[in-house]
């Protein structure tokens, strides 16, 4: 379980605990009030609950009892308002003549708002005829009219309007009864409200019109009513979201067709640059996306600064992503700089979204369509390695992702960055090394000699020595207190992928305390087998591009065992796929006592890595 789930569980536990406490508090309050209540008050409550008119008639003279409240501030009048028998309400109301009809509970509810929420139409009509206000809102500033619309009761809404309810009255978030009718999808109630003063152009706190609400909740009938009564199909909210953008979010093709029929513009972007096509792609609404593709202009997409391919990849919707690719959208489209800078990782490509979301299917679709895995400042491979996503790493490597890339923002190292993120993960390390990670660069430093003598790649790739001096070598990086414990394991793995390397004095001090040190001495102190050296040479000459191409490897004139050996499949649980190497848990493959190479023998004198001097078995190579 990850950290986000832990936080969610803690919040849920807290909410449950608070709810239990509130229930207990209300229960105690109710019990205390019942203990203090008069005998007559308890009889009145029982009579209301059972609809006992005779008992209520006998108790009607106990006017003081009708003024008593329970633990949540409910009078007998409130309880009578929510029960279904009108005669009971009538009798309780007449007995409560010392009270007004606007008496409120502890939560600010009047008899009318309670009757509305209970759906008691007759009770609401009776209370209104007795003079109750149709505009007296509860503590949430919800009017009886808004609550009646929420219950979808045309008769109740009509009764309130006839009693003088103010149709344009708003609640705390500037939400009107017209907005509520648009959300509920009640076309008949909407027409009633519009005929009695409701406005189609009214905006809530976020600047959204009823038209936008109907589009967001896919209420086609109400949407048509609003449009025919003057609703602006191109109205935009405070954040720039258009009505068509809201319809794209609901994904209802009928709403989209209706808006387009009345002139809605699909090329109007929100303030953050999103178009309806982006919303449909992100939400995964395939039919809606299919409608937007031919009517959205390339210019609008270009000006938005992002492609719908980004949105589909971010939403993780395979069908929508494939649809966009089939229609020729560029899988290598880049986010504009002002959008990319809003992300801490400076992401730019659709592929980055898929990789960072851990979406294997979308990653594979994008790569198969030609996505470049190396177009982001923080490479997709590094993101996948850090997250421990083996399948995605395999896909990226199989599609020529640069395993020796660098990301210097956090730490500028001599060795390629990917290794930093998997030093405690042998499986991931083997996967990188099997696919061409440059292990030699982990043994390059200037502690015991100059940089020039430690650069095995300098002949093919000239480099700036002065620039290297500013970088962190592996021996310094692994010397960190939180990494020293894995230094032996890491170096033991690395030596399987090199021929002759020299271990500097600083790295030697770290390794001497590791249990792998004697084995490392044995391997590096003896001549490497011809078989191993040939493998390294063949891999270098063939290049990883060819080694990772199944068609080339299948056509190569190599016996199967040689192919497997070239691909380091002795360190893999699977074979045949150059991108599927997974390390074995044990690291005994290259020791002299368990050597897979027939040319390595025990008893060779341990020589210096340069082969110029010999030393005793316990000494380290220098």
C-alpha positions as CSV (number, residue, x, y, z in Angstrom):
1,X,0.0,0.0,0.0
2,X,1.5,3.3,-1.0
3,X,1.6,6.6,0.9
4,X,-1.5,8.1,-0.8
5,X,-3.6,5.0,0.2
6,X,-2.3,5.3,3.7
7,X,-3.4,9.0,3.8
8,X,-6.8,8.2,2.3
9,X,-7.3,5.4,4.9
10,X,-6.3,7.7,7.8
11,X,-8.7,10.4,6.5
12,X,-11.5,7.8,6.2
13,X,-10.9,6.6,9.7
14,X,-11.0,10.1,10.9
15,X,-14.2,10.9,9.1
16,X,-15.8,7.7,10.5
17,X,-14.6,8.6,14.0
18,X,-16.0,12.1,13.8
19,X,-19.3,10.7,12.5
20,X,-19.6,8.3,15.3
21,X,-18.8,11.0,17.8
22,X,-21.4,13.3,16.2
23,X,-24.0,10.5,16.3
24,X,-23.1,9.8,20.0
25,X,-23.3,13.5,20.8
26,X,-26.7,13.8,19.1
27,X,-27.9,10.6,20.8
28,X,-26.8,11.8,24.2
29,X,-28.4,15.2,23.5
30,X,-31.6,13.5,22.5
31,X,-31.6,11.3,25.5
32,X,-30.9,14.2,27.8
33,X,-33.7,16.2,26.2
34,X,-36.1,13.3,26.6
35,X,-35.2,13.0,30.2
36,X,-36.0,16.7,30.7
37,X,-39.1,16.6,28.5
38,X,-42.5,16.8,30.0
39,X,-44.9,13.8,30.0
40,X,-47.3,15.6,27.7
41,X,-44.5,16.4,25.2
42,X,-43.6,12.7,24.9
43,X,-47.2,11.8,24.4
44,X,-47.5,14.4,21.6
45,X,-44.4,12.9,19.8
46,X,-45.9,9.5,20.0
47,X,-49.3,10.7,18.7
48,X,-47.6,12.4,15.7
49,X,-45.6,9.3,14.9
50,X,-48.7,7.0,15.0
51,X,-51.1,9.5,13.4
52,X,-53.3,9.4,16.6
53,X,-55.7,12.3,16.0
54,X,-57.8,11.7,19.2
55,X,-54.7,11.9,21.4
56,X,-53.5,15.0,19.7
57,X,-57.0,16.6,20.2
58,X,-56.8,15.8,23.9
59,X,-53.3,17.2,24.2
60,X,-54.0,20.4,22.2
61,X,-54.7,22.2,25.4
62,X,-51.1,21.6,26.6
63,X,-49.7,24.6,24.7
64,X,-46.4,24.6,26.6
65,X,-45.6,21.1,25.5
66,X,-45.9,22.2,21.9
67,X,-43.1,24.7,22.5
68,X,-40.6,22.0,23.7
69,X,-37.8,20.9,21.4
70,X,-35.7,17.7,21.2
71,X,-31.9,17.5,21.1
72,X,-31.6,18.8,17.5
73,X,-34.1,21.7,18.0
74,X,-37.1,20.0,16.4
75,X,-40.5,21.2,17.6
76,X,-43.6,19.0,17.3
77,X,-44.5,21.3,14.3
78,X,-41.3,20.2,12.5
79,X,-42.1,16.5,13.2
80,X,-45.6,16.9,11.9
81,X,-44.4,18.6,8.7
82,X,-42.4,15.6,7.6
83,X,-45.1,12.9,8.3
84,X,-47.6,12.1,5.5
85,X,-51.0,12.8,7.2
86,X,-52.2,16.4,6.6
87,X,-54.7,16.3,9.4
88,X,-52.0,15.6,11.9
89,X,-50.1,18.7,10.7
90,X,-53.2,20.8,10.8
91,X,-54.0,19.8,14.4
92,X,-50.4,20.3,15.6
93,X,-50.2,23.7,13.8
94,X,-53.4,24.9,15.5
95,X,-52.1,23.7,18.8
96,X,-48.9,25.6,18.3
97,X,-50.6,29.0,17.9
98,X,-48.0,30.6,20.2
99,X,-45.3,29.8,17.6
100,X,-44.6,31.2,14.1
101,X,-44.3,29.2,11.0
102,X,-40.7,30.3,10.6
103,X,-39.4,28.5,13.7
104,X,-36.1,26.8,12.8
105,X,-34.3,23.7,14.0
106,X,-30.8,23.7,15.2
107,X,-29.7,23.1,11.6
108,X,-31.8,26.1,10.3
109,X,-34.6,24.1,8.8
110,X,-38.1,25.5,8.8
111,X,-41.3,23.5,8.6
112,X,-41.6,24.3,4.9
113,X,-38.0,23.2,4.0
114,X,-38.4,20.0,6.0
115,X,-41.7,19.2,4.3
116,X,-40.2,19.9,0.9
117,X,-37.2,17.6,1.5
118,X,-39.6,14.9,2.7
119,X,-41.6,15.3,-0.5
120,X,-44.8,16.0,1.3
121,X,-46.6,18.1,-1.3
122,X,-49.9,18.5,0.6
123,X,-48.1,19.6,3.8
124,X,-46.1,22.2,1.8
125,X,-49.3,23.6,0.2
126,X,-51.0,23.7,3.5
127,X,-48.1,25.6,5.2
128,X,-47.9,28.1,2.4
129,X,-51.7,28.7,2.6
130,X,-51.3,29.3,6.3
131,X,-48.7,32.1,5.6
132,X,-45.4,30.3,5.7
133,X,-42.7,32.1,3.6
134,X,-41.7,30.4,0.4
135,X,-38.3,32.2,0.4
136,X,-37.0,31.5,3.9
137,X,-33.8,29.5,3.3
138,X,-32.1,27.1,5.6
139,X,-28.6,27.5,7.2
140,X,-27.1,26.3,3.8
141,X,-29.0,29.1,2.1
142,X,-31.1,26.6,0.2
143,X,-34.5,27.9,-0.5
144,X,-37.7,25.8,-0.5
145,X,-37.8,26.3,-4.3
146,X,-34.3,25.0,-4.9
147,X,-35.0,22.0,-2.6
148,X,-38.3,21.3,-4.4
149,X,-36.5,21.3,-7.8
150,X,-34.1,18.8,-6.3
151,X,-36.9,16.5,-5.5
152,X,-38.1,16.8,-9.1
153,X,-41.7,17.6,-8.0
154,X,-43.4,19.8,-10.5
155,X,-46.5,20.2,-8.3
156,X,-44.4,21.4,-5.4
157,X,-42.4,23.8,-7.5
158,X,-45.6,25.2,-8.9
159,X,-47.1,25.6,-5.4
160,X,-44.1,27.5,-4.2
161,X,-44.1,29.8,-7.3
162,X,-47.8,30.5,-6.9
163,X,-47.1,31.4,-3.2
164,X,-44.5,34.0,-4.4
165,X,-41.2,32.1,-4.3
166,X,-38.4,34.2,-5.8
167,X,-37.1,32.2,-8.8
168,X,-33.8,34.0,-9.0
169,X,-32.9,33.6,-5.3
170,X,-29.4,32.2,-5.0
171,X,-27.7,29.9,-2.4
172,X,-24.2,30.3,-1.0
173,X,-22.4,29.4,-4.2
174,X,-24.7,31.6,-6.4
175,X,-26.5,28.5,-7.4
176,X,-30.1,29.1,-8.5
177,X,-33.2,27.0,-8.9
178,X,-32.5,27.2,-12.7
179,X,-29.1,25.7,-12.2
180,X,-30.6,22.9,-10.1
181,X,-33.2,22.1,-12.7
182,X,-30.5,21.9,-15.3
183,X,-28.5,19.5,-13.2
184,X,-31.6,17.4,-12.4
185,X,-32.7,17.3,-16.1
186,X,-36.2,18.4,-15.4
187,X,-37.3,20.0,-18.7
188,X,-40.9,20.7,-17.5
189,X,-39.7,22.3,-14.3
190,X,-37.2,24.3,-16.3
191,X,-39.9,25.7,-18.5
192,X,-42.0,26.6,-15.5
193,X,-39.0,28.4,-13.9
194,X,-38.2,30.3,-17.1
195,X,-41.8,31.4,-17.5
196,X,-41.8,32.8,-14.0
197,X,-38.6,34.9,-14.0
198,X,-35.8,32.3,-14.3
199,X,-32.8,33.5,-16.4
200,X,-30.8,31.3,-18.8
201,X,-27.8,33.6,-18.5
202,X,-27.6,33.4,-14.7
203,X,-24.1,32.4,-13.6
204,X,-23.0,30.6,-10.4
205,X,-19.9,31.3,-8.3
206,X,-17.6,29.8,-11.0
207,X,-19.3,31.7,-13.8
208,X,-21.1,28.6,-15.2
209,X,-24.5,29.1,-16.8
210,X,-27.4,26.7,-16.6
211,X,-26.5,25.7,-20.1
212,X,-23.0,24.6,-19.0
213,X,-24.6,22.6,-16.1
214,X,-27.0,20.8,-18.5
215,X,-24.1,20.0,-20.8
216,X,-21.9,18.8,-18.0
217,X,-24.6,16.4,-16.7
218,X,-25.6,15.3,-20.2
219,X,-29.2,16.5,-19.9
220,X,-30.2,16.8,-23.5
221,X,-33.8,17.8,-23.1
222,X,-33.0,20.6,-20.7
223,X,-30.1,21.7,-22.9
224,X,-32.5,22.1,-25.8
225,X,-35.0,24.1,-23.7
226,X,-32.3,26.5,-22.6
227,X,-31.0,27.0,-26.1
228,X,-34.4,27.7,-27.5
229,X,-35.0,30.2,-24.7
230,X,-31.9,32.2,-25.6
231,X,-29.0,30.3,-24.0
232,X,-25.6,31.1,-25.4
233,X,-24.0,28.0,-26.7
234,X,-20.6,29.6,-26.7
235,X,-20.8,30.9,-23.2
236,X,-17.6,30.5,-21.1
237,X,-17.1,30.1,-17.4
238,X,-14.6,32.1,-15.4
239,X,-11.9,29.6,-16.2
240,X,-12.7,29.7,-19.9
241,X,-14.5,26.4,-20.1
242,X,-17.0,26.6,-22.9
243,X,-20.4,24.8,-22.9
244,X,-19.1,22.5,-25.6
245,X,-16.1,21.7,-23.3
246,X,-18.5,20.7,-20.5
247,X,-20.4,18.5,-23.0
248,X,-17.1,16.9,-24.0
249,X,-16.6,16.1,-20.3
250,X,-19.9,14.3,-20.1
251,X,-19.2,12.5,-23.4
252,X,-22.9,12.5,-24.5
253,X,-22.9,12.6,-28.4
254,X,-26.5,14.0,-28.4
255,X,-25.5,17.0,-26.3
256,X,-22.5,17.6,-28.5
257,X,-24.6,17.3,-31.7
258,X,-27.2,19.7,-30.4
259,X,-24.6,22.3,-29.4
260,X,-22.8,22.0,-32.8
261,X,-26.2,22.3,-34.5
262,X,-26.8,25.6,-32.8
263,X,-23.4,27.0,-33.6
264,X,-21.1,26.0,-30.7
265,X,-17.4,26.5,-31.6
266,X,-15.2,23.5,-31.0
267,X,-12.0,25.6,-31.4
268,X,-12.6,27.8,-28.3
269,X,-9.9,27.0,-25.6
270,X,-10.2,27.4,-21.9
271,X,-7.7,29.6,-20.0
272,X,-5.4,26.7,-19.5
273,X,-5.5,26.0,-23.3
274,X,-7.7,22.9,-23.3
275,X,-10.1,22.4,-26.2
276,X,-13.2,20.1,-26.2
277,X,-11.1,17.5,-28.1
278,X,-8.6,17.5,-25.2
279,X,-11.4,16.9,-22.7
280,X,-12.9,14.1,-24.7
281,X,-9.6,12.4,-25.1
282,X,-8.7,12.7,-21.4
283,X,-12.0,11.4,-20.2
284,X,-11.9,8.5,-22.7
285,X,-15.1,9.4,-24.5
286,X,-14.5,7.7,-27.8
287,X,-17.7,8.7,-29.7
288,X,-17.3,12.3,-28.6
289,X,-13.6,12.3,-29.6
290,X,-14.6,10.9,-33.0
291,X,-16.9,13.9,-33.5
292,X,-14.3,16.4,-32.5
293,X,-11.4,15.1,-34.6
294,X,-12.6,16.4,-38.0
295,X,-14.0,19.7,-36.8
296,X,-11.1,20.8,-34.6
297,X,-8.6,22.9,-36.5
298,X,-4.8,22.2,-36.5
299,X,-4.3,25.9,-35.7
300,X,-6.5,25.7,-32.6
301,X,-4.5,22.7,-31.4
302,X,-1.2,24.4,-32.1
303,X,-2.3,27.5,-30.3
304,X,-3.4,25.4,-27.3
305,X,0.2,24.3,-26.8
306,X,-0.7,20.6,-26.4
307,X,-1.9,17.7,-28.5
308,X,-4.9,15.6,-27.7
309,X,-2.4,12.7,-27.8
310,X,-1.1,14.1,-24.5
311,X,-4.6,14.1,-23.1
312,X,-5.4,10.5,-24.2
313,X,-2.0,9.3,-22.8
314,X,-2.5,11.1,-19.5
315,X,-6.0,9.7,-19.2
316,X,-4.8,6.2,-20.0
317,X,-7.5,5.6,-22.7
318,X,-6.2,3.1,-25.2
319,X,-9.0,3.3,-27.7
320,X,-8.9,7.1,-27.8
321,X,-5.1,7.1,-28.1
322,X,-5.2,4.6,-31.0
323,X,-8.0,6.6,-32.7
324,X,-5.8,9.8,-32.7
325,X,-2.8,7.9,-34.0
326,X,-5.0,6.4,-36.8
327,X,-6.0,9.9,-37.8
328,X,-2.4,11.0,-38.1
329,X,-1.8,12.9,-34.9
330,X,1.9,13.2,-34.1
331,X,2.9,10.9,-31.2
332,X,6.1,13.0,-30.8
333,X,4.2,16.3,-30.3
334,X,5.8,18.4,-27.5
335,X,4.1,20.5,-24.9
336,X,4.7,24.2,-25.3
337,X,7.3,25.6,-22.9
338,X,4.7,27.6,-20.7
339,X,2.8,24.3,-20.2
340,X,5.8,22.1,-19.6
341,X,7.1,24.5,-17.0
342,X,4.0,24.0,-14.9
343,X,5.3,20.5,-14.2
344,X,8.2,20.0,-11.9
345,X,9.6,17.3,-14.1
346,X,9.4,19.5,-17.3
347,X,7.6,16.7,-19.2
348,X,7.0,17.4,-22.9
349,X,5.9,14.2,-24.7
350,X,2.8,12.0,-24.6
351,X,5.1,9.1,-23.9
352,X,6.2,10.7,-20.7
353,X,2.6,10.8,-19.4
354,X,2.1,7.1,-20.1
355,X,5.4,6.1,-18.5
356,X,4.9,8.3,-15.4
357,X,1.4,6.8,-15.0
358,X,2.8,3.3,-15.2
359,X,0.6,2.6,-18.2
360,X,2.2,-0.3,-20.1
361,X,-0.4,-0.5,-22.8
362,X,-0.4,3.1,-23.8
363,X,3.4,3.1,-23.6
364,X,3.6,0.2,-26.0
365,X,1.1,1.8,-28.4
366,X,3.0,5.1,-28.5
367,X,6.4,3.3,-29.0
368,X,4.9,1.1,-31.8
369,X,3.7,4.3,-33.4
370,X,7.2,5.8,-33.4
371,X,7.4,7.7,-30.2
372,X,10.9,8.9,-29.4
373,X,11.8,7.8,-25.8
374,X,14.5,10.4,-25.5
375,X,12.7,13.7,-26.2
376,X,12.1,14.7,-22.5
377,X,14.6,16.6,-20.4
378,X,14.1,13.9,-17.8
379,X,14.2,10.8,-19.9
380,X,11.3,8.3,-19.9
381,X,13.7,5.5,-19.1
382,X,14.9,7.2,-15.9
383,X,11.3,7.7,-14.8
384,X,10.5,4.0,-15.3
385,X,13.7,2.8,-13.7
386,X,13.1,5.0,-10.6
387,X,9.5,3.7,-10.3
388,X,10.7,0.1,-10.7
389,X,8.5,-0.6,-13.7
390,X,10.3,-3.5,-15.4
391,X,7.9,-4.0,-18.3
392,X,8.0,-0.4,-19.3
393,X,11.8,-0.3,-19.0
394,X,12.0,-3.4,-21.3
395,X,9.7,-1.7,-23.8
396,X,11.8,1.5,-23.8
397,X,15.1,-0.4,-24.1
398,X,13.7,-2.5,-27.0
399,X,12.8,0.8,-28.7
400,X,16.3,2.2,-28.5
401,X,16.0,4.4,-25.4
402,X,19.4,5.7,-24.5
403,X,20.4,3.6,-21.5
404,X,23.5,5.8,-21.0
405,X,21.6,9.1,-20.8
406,X,22.3,11.7,-18.2
407,X,20.1,14.0,-16.0
408,X,22.3,16.4,-14.3
409,X,19.8,18.6,-12.5
410,X,19.9,16.5,-9.2
411,X,23.4,15.1,-9.4
412,X,25.9,15.4,-12.2
413,X,27.8,12.1,-12.3
414,X,30.5,10.6,-14.4
415,X,28.5,7.4,-14.8
416,X,25.1,7.4,-16.6
417,X,22.2,8.5,-14.4
418,X,20.0,5.4,-14.6
419,X,22.2,3.4,-12.2
420,X,21.5,5.9,-9.4
421,X,17.9,4.8,-9.3
422,X,18.3,1.1,-9.0
423,X,21.4,0.5,-6.8
424,X,19.3,-1.6,-4.5
425,X,17.5,-3.4,-7.3
426,X,19.6,-6.1,-8.9
427,X,16.9,-7.1,-11.4
428,X,16.8,-3.6,-12.7
429,X,20.6,-3.2,-12.8
430,X,20.9,-6.4,-14.8
431,X,18.2,-5.3,-17.2
432,X,20.1,-2.0,-17.8
433,X,23.5,-3.7,-18.1
434,X,22.3,-6.4,-20.4
435,X,21.0,-3.7,-22.7
436,X,24.2,-1.7,-23.0
437,X,24.7,0.3,-19.8
438,X,28.3,1.5,-19.8
439,X,29.7,-0.2,-16.7
440,X,33.2,1.1,-17.4
441,X,32.2,4.6,-16.5
442,X,31.6,3.4,-12.9
443,X,35.3,2.8,-12.6
444,X,36.5,6.2,-13.9
445,X,37.9,8.7,-11.5
446,X,41.0,10.7,-10.9
447,X,41.8,9.6,-7.3
448,X,44.9,7.6,-8.1
449,X,45.8,8.8,-11.6
450,X,44.7,11.2,-14.3
451,X,41.4,11.1,-16.0
452,X,43.0,10.2,-19.3
453,X,44.2,6.8,-18.1
454,X,40.7,6.0,-16.8
455,X,38.6,6.7,-19.9
456,X,38.0,3.5,-21.9
457,X,35.7,5.3,-24.3
458,X,37.9,8.3,-25.1
459,X,39.2,6.9,-28.4
460,X,35.7,6.7,-29.9
461,X,34.0,9.5,-28.0
462,X,36.4,12.4,-27.2
463,X,35.4,14.2,-24.1
464,X,36.2,17.4,-22.2
465,X,38.5,16.5,-19.3
466,X,38.0,19.8,-17.6
467,X,34.2,19.1,-17.7
468,X,34.7,15.7,-16.1
469,X,36.4,17.2,-13.1
470,X,33.2,18.9,-12.1
471,X,31.3,15.6,-12.2
472,X,30.8,13.1,-9.3
473,X,32.5,9.7,-9.9
474,X,30.9,6.5,-8.8
475,X,33.4,5.9,-6.0
476,X,32.3,9.3,-4.4
477,X,28.6,8.6,-5.0
478,X,28.6,5.1,-3.5
479,X,30.5,6.5,-0.5
480,X,27.3,8.1,0.8
481,X,26.3,6.8,4.2
482,X,23.0,5.4,2.9
483,X,24.6,3.5,0.0
484,X,27.8,2.0,1.5
485,X,26.0,-1.1,2.5
486,X,25.2,-2.0,-1.2
487,X,28.6,-1.1,-2.6
488,X,29.9,-4.6,-2.6
489,X,26.8,-6.1,-4.4
490,X,26.7,-3.3,-7.0
491,X,30.5,-3.6,-7.9
492,X,30.1,-7.4,-8.0
493,X,27.4,-7.1,-10.6
494,X,29.3,-4.4,-12.6
495,X,32.4,-6.6,-13.0
496,X,30.3,-9.1,-15.0
497,X,30.1,-6.5,-17.7
498,X,33.7,-5.3,-18.0
499,X,37.1,-6.8,-18.9
500,X,40.0,-5.1,-17.2
501,X,39.2,-2.3,-14.7
502,X,41.2,-0.7,-11.9
503,X,39.6,-0.1,-8.5
504,X,40.7,3.2,-7.0
505,X,41.9,3.5,-3.4
506,X,38.7,5.3,-2.3
507,X,36.4,2.6,-3.7
508,X,38.8,-0.1,-2.2
509,X,38.3,1.3,1.3
510,X,34.6,0.9,0.9
511,X,34.7,-2.6,-0.6
512,X,37.2,-4.0,1.9
513,X,34.4,-3.9,4.5
514,X,31.9,-5.8,2.2
515,X,31.5,-9.6,2.1
516,X,31.7,-9.5,-1.7
517,X,35.3,-8.2,-1.6
518,X,37.2,-11.5,-1.7
519,X,35.1,-12.6,-4.7
520,X,35.7,-9.3,-6.5
521,X,39.5,-9.7,-5.8
522,X,39.4,-13.2,-7.3
523,X,37.6,-12.1,-10.4
524,X,39.6,-9.0,-11.1
525,X,42.9,-10.4,-10.0
526,X,42.8,-13.3,-12.4
527,X,42.8,-13.0,-16.2
528,X,39.3,-12.9,-17.6
529,X,38.3,-15.8,-19.8
530,X,38.7,-15.6,-23.5
531,X,35.0,-16.5,-23.8
532,X,34.0,-13.5,-21.7
533,X,36.3,-11.1,-23.5
534,X,35.0,-12.3,-26.8
535,X,31.5,-11.6,-25.7
536,X,32.4,-8.0,-24.7
537,X,34.1,-7.5,-28.0
538,X,31.3,-8.9,-30.1
539,X,28.7,-6.9,-28.3
540,X,30.8,-3.7,-28.9
541,X,31.2,-4.4,-32.6
542,X,27.5,-5.4,-33.1
543,X,26.2,-2.4,-31.1
544,X,23.1,-2.7,-28.9
545,X,20.9,-1.5,-31.7
546,X,21.5,-4.7,-33.6
547,X,21.6,-6.9,-30.5
548,X,18.2,-5.7,-29.4
549,X,16.7,-6.2,-32.9
550,X,15.1,-9.7,-33.0
551,X,15.1,-9.8,-36.8
552,X,18.9,-9.1,-36.9
553,X,19.6,-11.6,-34.2
554,X,17.5,-14.3,-35.8
555,X,19.3,-13.8,-39.1
556,X,22.7,-13.7,-37.5
557,X,24.9,-16.9,-38.2
558,X,25.2,-17.6,-34.5
559,X,24.3,-20.9,-32.7
560,X,21.4,-20.4,-30.2
561,X,23.8,-20.9,-27.2
562,X,26.1,-18.2,-28.5
563,X,23.1,-15.8,-29.0
564,X,22.0,-16.4,-25.5
565,X,25.5,-15.9,-24.2
566,X,25.9,-12.6,-26.1
567,X,22.7,-11.4,-24.5
568,X,23.8,-12.4,-21.0
569,X,20.9,-14.8,-20.7
570,X,22.8,-16.7,-18.0
571,X,21.7,-13.9,-15.7
572,X,18.2,-14.0,-17.0
573,X,15.1,-16.1,-16.0
574,X,13.9,-15.7,-19.6
575,X,15.7,-16.2,-22.9
576,X,15.4,-15.2,-26.5
577,X,14.3,-11.6,-25.9
578,X,17.2,-9.1,-25.6
579,X,14.9,-6.7,-23.7
580,X,13.6,-9.1,-21.2
581,X,16.7,-9.9,-19.1
582,X,15.9,-10.3,-15.4
583,X,18.7,-10.9,-13.0
584,X,19.0,-14.0,-10.9
585,X,18.9,-13.4,-7.1
586,X,22.3,-15.0,-6.6
587,X,25.5,-13.4,-7.8
588,X,27.9,-16.4,-8.2
589,X,28.1,-16.7,-11.9
590,X,31.5,-15.2,-12.6
591,X,33.5,-16.3,-9.6
592,X,36.4,-18.7,-10.3
593,X,34.8,-21.4,-8.2
594,X,31.5,-21.2,-10.1
595,X,32.7,-19.9,-13.4
596,X,30.5,-20.3,-16.5
597,X,33.7,-19.9,-18.6
598,X,35.6,-23.1,-19.3
599,X,38.8,-21.2,-19.8
600,X,38.9,-19.8,-16.3
601,X,40.8,-22.1,-13.9
602,X,41.6,-22.0,-10.3
603,X,45.1,-21.4,-9.3
604,X,46.0,-18.5,-11.6
605,X,48.2,-16.0,-9.9
606,X,46.2,-12.9,-9.1
607,X,47.6,-10.2,-11.3
608,X,47.0,-6.5,-11.4
609,X,44.2,-5.5,-13.7
610,X,46.8,-4.2,-16.2
611,X,48.4,-7.7,-16.2
612,X,51.8,-6.3,-15.3
613,X,52.2,-7.5,-11.7
614,X,51.1,-10.3,-9.5
615,X,50.0,-10.1,-5.9
616,X,48.9,-12.4,-3.0
617,X,45.2,-13.7,-3.0
618,X,44.1,-11.4,-0.3
619,X,45.3,-8.1,-1.8
620,X,43.0,-5.9,-3.8
621,X,43.7,-4.9,-7.4
622,X,45.2,-1.4,-7.6
